Amino acid sequence: MRSRARNLLLTAAIVNEEQVGHNIEDLLKIEGMNEETARILAGKGIGTQDALADLDTDELIELTGMDGERANQLIMTARAPWFV
């Protein structure tokens, strides 16, 4: 039984990692985004530029632990297409 449970957890972790890898593609298009931050965001359900743009600075800081200046810059960069 433990072996089956361990296999299920491993399978779930692999599927999650594959989804995170797929989700970071859109985030990595944002100027100033790095792979580590994109993986953190995708792992927490923020997998697109629009999803990032919908956050406020405090939410992004809470999700990632980054400083406020960088959080604000990433959000504003993600929102840039809204003003074109």
C-alpha positions as CSV (number, residue, x, y, z in Angstrom):
1,M,0.0,0.0,0.0
2,R,2.8,2.4,0.8
3,S,4.4,1.7,-2.5
4,R,1.2,2.6,-4.4
5,A,0.8,5.7,-2.3
6,R,4.4,6.7,-3.0
7,N,4.0,6.0,-6.7
8,L,0.8,8.2,-6.8
9,L,2.6,11.0,-5.1
10,L,5.5,10.8,-7.5
11,T,3.2,10.7,-10.5
12,A,1.4,13.8,-9.2
13,A,4.7,15.6,-8.7
14,I,5.8,14.8,-12.2
15,V,2.5,16.0,-13.7
16,N,2.7,19.2,-11.7
17,E,6.3,19.9,-12.8
18,E,5.3,19.3,-16.4
19,Q,2.4,21.8,-16.1
20,V,4.7,24.3,-14.4
21,G,7.2,23.9,-17.2
22,H,4.5,24.6,-19.8
23,N,3.0,27.5,-17.9
24,I,6.3,29.4,-17.6
25,E,6.6,30.0,-21.3
26,D,4.2,32.9,-21.3
27,L,5.7,34.4,-18.2
28,L,9.3,34.2,-19.6
29,K,8.2,36.6,-22.4
30,I,7.9,39.4,-19.8
31,E,10.9,41.6,-19.7
32,G,12.7,41.2,-16.4
33,M,11.2,37.8,-15.6
34,N,13.6,35.0,-14.8
35,E,13.0,31.2,-14.8
36,E,13.1,30.9,-11.0
37,T,10.4,33.6,-10.5
38,A,8.3,32.2,-13.4
39,R,8.4,28.7,-11.8
40,I,7.4,30.0,-8.4
41,L,4.4,31.9,-9.9
42,A,3.3,29.0,-12.1
43,G,3.5,26.7,-9.2
44,K,1.1,29.0,-7.4
45,G,-1.4,29.2,-10.3
46,I,-0.1,32.4,-12.0
47,G,0.9,31.0,-15.4
48,T,0.2,33.8,-17.8
49,Q,1.1,37.4,-18.4
50,D,-2.5,38.4,-17.8
51,A,-2.7,36.6,-14.5
52,L,0.4,38.4,-13.4
53,A,-1.0,41.7,-14.6
54,D,-4.1,41.1,-12.4
55,L,-2.0,41.0,-9.3
56,D,-1.2,44.0,-7.1
57,T,2.2,44.5,-5.7
58,D,1.5,43.2,-2.3
59,E,0.0,40.0,-3.7
60,L,3.1,39.4,-5.8
61,I,5.4,40.1,-2.8
62,E,3.5,37.6,-0.7
63,L,3.6,34.9,-3.4
64,T,7.3,35.3,-4.2
65,G,9.0,37.2,-1.4
66,M,10.6,39.6,-3.9
67,D,11.2,43.2,-3.1
68,G,8.4,45.8,-3.8
69,E,10.3,47.6,-6.6
70,R,10.8,44.5,-8.6
71,A,7.3,43.3,-8.0
72,N,5.9,46.6,-9.2
73,Q,8.1,46.6,-12.3
74,L,7.1,43.1,-13.3
75,I,3.4,43.9,-12.8
76,M,3.6,47.2,-14.8
77,T,5.5,45.4,-17.6
78,A,2.8,42.7,-17.7
79,R,0.2,45.4,-17.9
80,A,1.9,47.3,-20.7
81,P,-0.2,45.5,-23.5
82,W,-3.4,46.8,-21.9
83,F,-2.4,50.4,-22.8
84,V,-1.4,49.9,-26.4
